[in-house]
Every structure is written in structure tokens, then in C-alpha cells.
Amino acid sequence: MNMNELNTTAQSLMSVRGMIEELQAEAEALTDRLKAAMVEQGTEALQGDGWKATWKNVNNHRFDSKSFKADHADLYSQYSKATTTTRFVLSV
């Protein structure tokens, strides 16, 4: 790929990412409208033609590795392992 093609590709990617951000913001606003309707109606679920939305509390338990490391550094180092990943960054 020559430099002109690379520039075009990078600019297209930045444009698409901008559109994605706009769509995510729009989706969040629409979600908030549905949530507001649920609050207004005092319900955890709404249903319409071909869709159903629910919004309710979910309990979850997660391992607190930061506290475990502080309290049991020796065990943490014994059972932790390093990983390597790759990261792609496009910036202006």
C-alpha cells in the first residue's frame, strides 16, 4: 500500500470511528428514554411490537485481586502470570 492509500485508509478509519461514537451516543439517549418510561410506569419491563426491554438489578460477585494482593502478596505472586497482548492505536 502506498502512502496515499495509507492516508486514505487511516482517514476512513477515523471517520468510521467518529460515526460509531455518534451512534453510540444516540443509542445511549434512546436507552435512557426507555429507562425513563420504565421508571415512570414503575416497571422493570416494557414490551411492544417485536421487542421487549428489561431493566433490573443483577447481583454479581467478583474476585478483588487488588485487596488479595495487598493482604497476600506471596500467594498473589505465586499464582499470577504475565500475559502479552498487542494494541493498535490510531491517533491524530
BAFI-3210 file (N, C-alpha, C; in Angstrom, 3 decimals, decimal comma, padded with zeros to 6 digits):
// residues 92
n [1|2|3|4|5|6|7|8|9|10|11|12|13|14|15|16|17|18|19|20|21|22|23|24|25|26|27|28|29|30|31|32|33|34|35|36|37|38|39|40|41|42|43|44|45|46|47|48|49|50|51|52|53|54|55|56|57|58|59|60|61|62|63|64|65|66|67|68|69|70|71|72|73|74|75|76|77|78|79|80|81|82|83|84|85|86|87|88|89|90|91|92]
n.u [000,850|000,640|001,704|-000,349|-002,645|-002,526|-002,926|-005,547|-006,896|-006,436|-007,722|-010,328|-010,848|-010,749|-012,952|-015,071|-014,890|-015,663|-018,335|-019,295|-019,033|-020,925|-023,262|-023,286|-023,730|-026,273|-027,674|-027,414|-028,899|-031,465|-031,805|-031,854|-034,291|-036,114|-035,584|-036,399|-039,135|-039,751|-039,236|-041,138|-043,468|-043,170|-042,087|-040,138|-039,969|-040,735|-042,779|-043,295|-044,268|-042,675|-040,461|-038,813|-037,952|-035,931|-035,052|-033,313|-032,033|-028,994|-027,255|-023,833|-020,723|-017,359|-013,890|-011,668|-008,844|-006,961|-007,197|-006,630|-003,994|-002,791|-003,212|-002,181|000,450|002,485|001,131|-000,312|001,719|002,676|000,602|-000,073|000,217|002,120|000,992|001,018|-000,109|-001,247|-001,634|-003,479|-003,217|-004,559|-003,970|-004,386]
n.v [-001,161|002,177|005,472|007,352|005,739|004,640|006,952|007,595|005,312|005,464|007,895|007,221|005,259|006,807|008,438|006,568|005,650|007,984|008,139|005,861|006,603|008,675|007,221|005,506|007,354|008,220|005,799|005,463|007,639|006,933|004,581|005,652|007,010|004,874|003,699|005,783|005,740|003,291|003,818|005,804|004,324|002,512|-000,080|-003,028|-003,961|-003,534|-003,884|-004,213|-004,052|-006,630|-006,341|-006,349|-004,928|-005,007|-003,905|-004,278|-004,969|-006,773|-009,141|-009,689|-011,343|-010,679|-011,387|-009,733|-008,761|-006,786|-006,218|-008,768|-009,062|-007,084|-008,134|-010,727|-010,979|-012,814|-015,194|-014,131|-013,434|-015,960|-017,246|-015,614|-014,690|-013,451|-011,811|-011,177|-008,837|-007,365|-004,028|-001,813|001,480|004,430|007,700|011,276]
n.w [000,000|-000,895|000,321|-000,066|-000,223|002,333|003,897|003,100|003,998|006,809|007,377|006,639|008,552|010,922|010,413|010,363|013,002|014,300|013,442|014,704|017,395|017,467|016,889|019,097|021,138|020,396|020,671|023,420|024,347|023,441|024,879|027,445|027,300|027,179|029,675|031,332|030,801|031,943|034,638|035,060|034,675|036,661|036,350|035,542|033,028|029,592|026,714|023,234|019,764|018,522|020,201|023,408|026,453|029,321|032,592|035,303|038,629|039,031|040,796|041,522|041,983|042,337|042,119|044,198|043,284|043,837|046,602|047,549|046,699|048,271|050,829|050,684|049,379|048,753|047,968|045,853|043,989|043,536|042,176|040,063|036,606|033,898|030,969|027,449|025,151|022,062|020,895|018,955|017,958|016,760|016,245|016,207]
ca.u [000,000|001,459|001,383|-001,651|-003,648|-002,491|-003,590|-006,985|-007,386|-006,438|-008,775|-011,606|-011,000|-011,105|-014,312|-015,969|-014,890|-016,487|-019,733|-019,617|-019,236|-022,213|-024,322|-023,325|-024,378|-027,695|-028,217|-027,498|-030,029|-032,684|-031,879|-032,284|-035,729|-036,833|-035,432|-037,261|-040,506|-039,896|-039,332|-042,435|-044,527|-042,899|-041,932|-038,807|-040,053|-041,646|-042,896|-044,008|-044,365|-041,411|-039,356|-039,034|-036,837|-035,958|-034,044|-033,440|-030,789|-028,361|-026,199|-022,659|-019,580|-016,096|-012,698|-010,965|-007,420|-006,169|-007,182|-005,941|-002,565|-002,352|-003,257|-001,456|001,358|003,227|000,238|-000,639|002,837|002,808|-000,456|-000,319|001,082|002,216|000,496|001,395|-001,109|-000,896|-002,618|-003,445|-003,622|-004,542|-004,215|-004,203]
ca.v [000,000|003,397|006,437|007,954|004,741|004,549|008,151|007,448|004,262|005,978|008,905|006,498|004,628|007,853|008,857|005,499|005,682|009,132|007,753|004,888|007,369|009,368|006,226|005,044|008,404|008,163|004,593|005,712|008,551|006,154|003,690|006,467|007,277|003,664|003,573|006,793|005,243|002,225|004,470|006,484|003,320|001,665|-001,462|-003,458|-004,491|-002,950|-004,749|-003,612|-004,888|-007,256|-006,023|-006,367|-004,343|-005,184|-003,134|-004,692|-005,199|-008,081|-009,317|-010,312|-011,439|-010,687|-011,544|-008,468|-009,108|-005,716|-006,461|-010,037|-008,800|-006,322|-008,990|-011,995|-010,713|-014,032|-016,063|-013,443|-013,592|-017,388|-017,685|-014,698|-014,928|-012,320|-012,051|-010,166|-008,585|-006,303|-002,960|-000,932|002,837|005,416|008,996|012,445]
ca.w [000,000|-000,912|001,374|-000,348|000,176|003,797|004,409|002,850|004,899|008,175|007,464|006,615|009,861|011,890|010,104|010,817|014,470|014,674|013,245|015,755|018,630|017,348|017,007|020,482|021,913|020,051|021,292|024,857|024,566|023,253|026,040|028,584|027,145|027,582|031,120|031,947|030,693|032,936|035,945|035,081|034,797|037,821|035,903|035,122|031,667|028,613|025,541|022,112|018,570|018,138|021,103|024,841|027,180|030,767|033,317|036,698|039,352|038,902|041,793|040,960|042,890|041,603|042,938|044,391|043,223|044,441|048,049|047,772|046,540|049,437|052,017|050,482|048,260|048,394|047,196|044,598|043,046|043,231|041,278|038,948|035,459|032,976|029,618|026,474|024,133|021,138|020,911|017,791|018,308|015,680|016,861|015,348]
c.u [000,905|000,953|000,022|-002,784|-003,700|-003,176|-005,098|-007,597|-007,477|-007,543|-010,155|-011,881|-011,401|-012,534|-015,332|-016,040|-015,720|-017,962|-020,181|-019,877|-020,574|-023,372|-024,428|-024,003|-025,881|-028,362|-028,372|-028,675|-031,357|-032,898|-032,382|-033,774|-036,559|-036,754|-036,335|-038,722|-040,749|-040,040|-040,704|-043,583|-044,313|-042,750|-040,486|-038,805|-041,069|-041,660|-043,701|-044,072|-042,973|-040,232|-039,806|-037,774|-037,015|-034,821|-034,219|-032,068|-030,305|-027,247|-025,054|-021,559|-018,320|-014,942|-011,956|-009,464|-006,538|-006,071|-006,434|-004,431|-002,020|-002,266|-002,373|-000,516|002,100|002,368|-000,113|000,477|003,018|001,800|-000,777|000,643|001,018|001,668|000,946|000,294|-000,572|-002,002|-002,395|-003,987|-003,502|-004,883|-003,896|-002,980]
c.v [001,236|004,388|007,083|007,017|004,594|005,748|008,049|006,427|004,767|007,019|008,261|005,848|005,655|008,341|007,839|005,474|006,854|008,820|006,782|005,619|008,094|008,396|005,681|006,073|008,414|006,950|004,789|006,632|007,807|005,183|004,451|006,800|006,076|003,462|004,572|006,359|004,138|002,808|005,111|005,505|002,385|000,201|-001,750|-003,959|-003,710|-003,859|-004,028|-004,581|-005,396|-006,900|-006,125|-005,808|-004,605|-004,378|-003,446|-004,920|-006,623|-008,142|-010,104|-010,338|-011,548|-010,786|-010,214|-008,744|-008,039|-005,910|-007,748|-009,837|-008,052|-007,207|-010,229|-011,870|-011,967|-014,982|-015,438|-013,646|-015,052|-017,826|-016,712|-015,014|-013,723|-012,728|-010,902|-010,054|-007,529|-005,270|-002,100|000,424|003,711|006,745|010,112|013,199]
c.w [000,000|000,135|001,165|000,080|001,700|004,429|004,266|003,802|006,334|008,354|007,455|007,967|010,910|011,668|010,607|012,343|014,985|014,539|014,334|017,067|018,611|017,516|018,427|021,369|021,646|020,698|022,792|025,183|024,425|024,414|027,259|028,509|027,570|029,093|031,847|031,904|031,715|034,332|036,096|035,308|035,984|037,465|035,529|033,682|030,842|027,398|024,481|020,952|018,170|019,018|022,547|025,492|028,657|031,371|034,780|037,308|039,137|039,940|041,186|042,019|042,045|042,588|043,001|044,454|043,868|045,958|048,374|047,691|047,756|050,685|051,914|049,282|047,804|047,563|045,852|043,582|042,641|042,162|040,144|037,808|034,532|031,614|028,726|025,443|023,181|021,140|019,673|018,209|017,079|016,314|015,881|015,810]
res [m|n|m|n|e|l|n|t|t|a|q|s|l|m|s|v|r|g|m|i|e|e|l|q|a|e|a|e|a|l|t|d|r|l|k|a|a|m|v|e|q|g|t|e|a|l|q|g|d|g|w|k|a|t|w|k|n|v|n|n|h|r|f|d|s|k|s|f|k|a|d|h|a|d|l|y|s|q|y|s|k|a|t|t|t|t|r|f|v|l|s|v]
***
